[in-house]
Every structure is written in C-alpha cells, then in structure tokens.
Amino acid sequence: MIYITRREQFNAAHKLYREEWSDEKNLEVFGKCSNPNWHGHNYELYVTVKGEINPETGYLIDLKTLKDLIRTCITDKLDHKNVNLDVDFMRGKMASTEVMTVEIFNQLKGPLEQRSVTLYKVKLVETENNFVEYYGEEPAL
C-alpha cells in the first residue's frame, strides 16, 4: 500500500452564523467569525490517496490527473468565492472548516473510486495554527 498527497491552495470568504439565532447569540458563539461582512482565509488543501502501484505505469495515480480532479471538483468551486453563498456543495451547511473538510472529502471520494484509487484523508489548513483532518468516518453531530 502506498500513500500520495497533493497540496492545493485557494482563498475563500465565509462567516459562521445560524440564521435562526440573533446577531448577539451568533457573536457570543462564533465571535469575530460571525462578522456580517464576512472574513477570509488562504486555505491549504491536502488530499491523500492510497492504493497499489500499477506495475505498468509505476503510478498509483497520475499526479496530473489527481491535480485536475481536485481543481475541477474543489478549488475551482472555492477559490475567490464566498463559501456560504457561491459553493454548490456547501449550500445550506455551516461553513466551518470542519464541515468544509467533510464535504470536500465527499466530493472527491466517488471520482477517485472511479479511477480505482481510495481517498485516504483530506486535510484543510485554515491558518498556520488551525487545521482539520478527515478520514471518511461519519462525524458525530
């Protein structure tokens, strides 16, 4: 079994809030992240796949194929966008880094499996101090 990781970067804006809560409660729970005028991050996305090396090509997956898949399914949809308003796979969901990481995993899993590659992990870095890793288990909500 071999593991390969591809790093991509994107910039996106979001805010954490619940519409059914007052501005005061959103501020109490989410702090500055509930700013009504949004805030942004320079995200780093790490996608790790696993599998066996193809003896004919020497690859698990052609890294250009992996790059193109991540860009088509994820970074083209997120880069310079508002996560709350512009991203189809985040519509109606909390735009936290945790939820984004799970949803990114969900977006990539099927297309990778179609190429006989297993998605092992998605890591989304929000700041140099904060990141989320997701391995495909269902989160307890």
Helices and strands as residue ranges (DSSP letters): E 2-14, H 23-30, G 31-34, E 39-51, H 63-70, I 71-75, H 76-78, E 81-82, H 83-86, G 88-90, H 97-113, E 118-127, E 130-134
